[in-house]
Each structure stands twice: as structure tokens, then as C-alpha cells.
Amino acid sequence: MLRLINLFNPGMRLVLVASIVLILNACSTTRSSPAPVEDKKGVNSQGIWMSVGVAKIGTSSASALGAENAGKPGYYTVKQGDTLIRIGLDQGQNWRDIVKWNNLDNPNNIEVGQVLRVQAPNSTATISASTAENNAVVVRPVASTSPQANASGTPPPASNTVQANKPPSSDNADEIVFSWPANGALNAYFDEIKNKGIDIVGKAGDPVLAAADGKVVYAGSGLRGYGNLIILKHNNTYLSAYAHNQTLLVKEDQSIKRGQKIAEMGNTDADQVKLHFEVRKQGKPIDPVKMLPPR
């Protein structure tokens, strides 16, 4: 080709060379674009269950699932940062029951704004509210409502208020006696905002005991801030939680007796070796010291 170009005068040779360069550049720009890469999220190499019992919050902009039930008694709207374990603890329920009641295929994939059933389908919030009121009455000091004798020395008839202090037998069945879960000294007391339980200090490996009979509804480390955690469900009213353990000695669904060793004290997700102990009454944190016998 160069010999052919040399046959022309210098001006023509420049034109021919420029034309050839343009043709070659045009050919080089016709490469095919690479195929798009499919972005798969939400499933790890082990499958859907990234951590047993932990629900990861999605970021879907789709309309919220179950929105028609928002605000209704017995339902809960998922907030940013929620997990099924956290929801179960705050609602006084087993997280596995919440999975069942809502037919969740993937418990790790709940959405912000999603509305979940947090009470059994055959129960009502009205019954639960009534039970809560009756249970609240149970712990009132008897002396504060005792009828006073009249001038004749005869006690007056019991008023409606006094009768309310005697709950139905079904409520009595939900009132249980707790024992201390560890022998160490208290170094942090209950505060409804800052500390939802009490902290008992000790040495690594000290025994952690079940405070009452119950069933293990969670045993793992999927709740941030609690380390290795055990949650026991004692009845329809009470849960107890045991956090920061070094070793867990029980499994989910296992029945437990009061005083049974369920864990060894540790400092997982904590700044020192201690047991963080919570008591939840229908999901609401209450002061464990008021439920425990004097030392």
C-alpha cells in the first residue's frame, strides 16, 4: 500500500494517509459493550438465614406490607433498625411466633413500614389491656387500699376499688416468683430510659441461673448491645433476658427450671464482666429488683 501511495504527489499522499487513519479509528469504536452485571443482594453463601432469628431491614420503596392494619391493636409497624428478636422482646413474644403469625418466608427481610401481627390471631388487644390493668393492680400495696373501720368499729363494706385489687384466678396464674439470676453485687440499677434492667458484676465463668421456670425463646448474639443473650418466656405475661454471657448452655425451645444454670457470665458486647438482667411484663421493662426477694 505504501508503494501505491508513493505514486502520488506529496499533497495526495497526505490526503490518502488521513483517510486511512479515519477508517481505522471508526473500526476501533465499534466494539460491543460488556453485558450488564446482575446485582444480587440479600442472600448470603449459606442461604437466606444470615443469623438465626435476626431480621435485616430492607430499603424497598414499595408500599408497606400490611399497611391496612397500621395502628390496630395487636399489630406493630417496623421501624429502622428493628429486628424480629427486638420486636419479640419489646412485645413480650417469641420471635418464631411472629414469623408464624405473619407467614414470613424470610425472617431476615422485613421492611421499614411493614405492619406485623404481634399477638396470636385468636387473642385481642382488649383482653391483653384488661390483663395488664389487673396485673398492675396485683402489685399495689394492700395497705393502701385496706378498708378503714367506721366510728362504730365495724369495717365498711368493700368498695369497688377494693374488689378490683382481687384479680381473677386466671391472672393469678400469670404472677410468678423470681429468684436472683447471679450472686454478684449490683453496679447499675433500673432506669426506664437509660437502663432497662439491672447489672450484676462477677467473674468470667460465674454461673447465670434462670430466675423462674420457662422456655428458651432465644439464645444467640443477634441483638446488638446484648452480646450472647438468652431470653426466657415464663408465661403469657413475663419474659426475662440474660445478656453479655461468655457461654450459653441452653438452646431455643428448651424448657428450663428456676435456678437452673443456663449460661456463664462474660463481657460480650460489654465493657466489663457482668450479667445484664431484664424482666419484661407484656413486653414493657419493669424494675427486676421489685420482683426479686431481698438479699
Protein Blocks (a to p, Z undefined) as FASTA:
>chain_A
ZZmmmmpcfklmmmmmmmmmmmmmmmmmmcccdddddddehiafkbjblbghiacddfbf
bdcehklmgoiahiacddehiafklmmmmnopafklmmmmnopablmlccehiacdfbdf
kbcfklmmmmmmmmmmmmpcfklmgccddfkopacdddfklmmmmccfklmmmpccdddf
bfbdcfbdcdfklogcdcddddehiacddfbdcddfbdcjkbghklpaddddfblmbccd
dehiabdcbdehiacdehiafbdcdfehiabdcddddddeehiacdfklmpccZZ
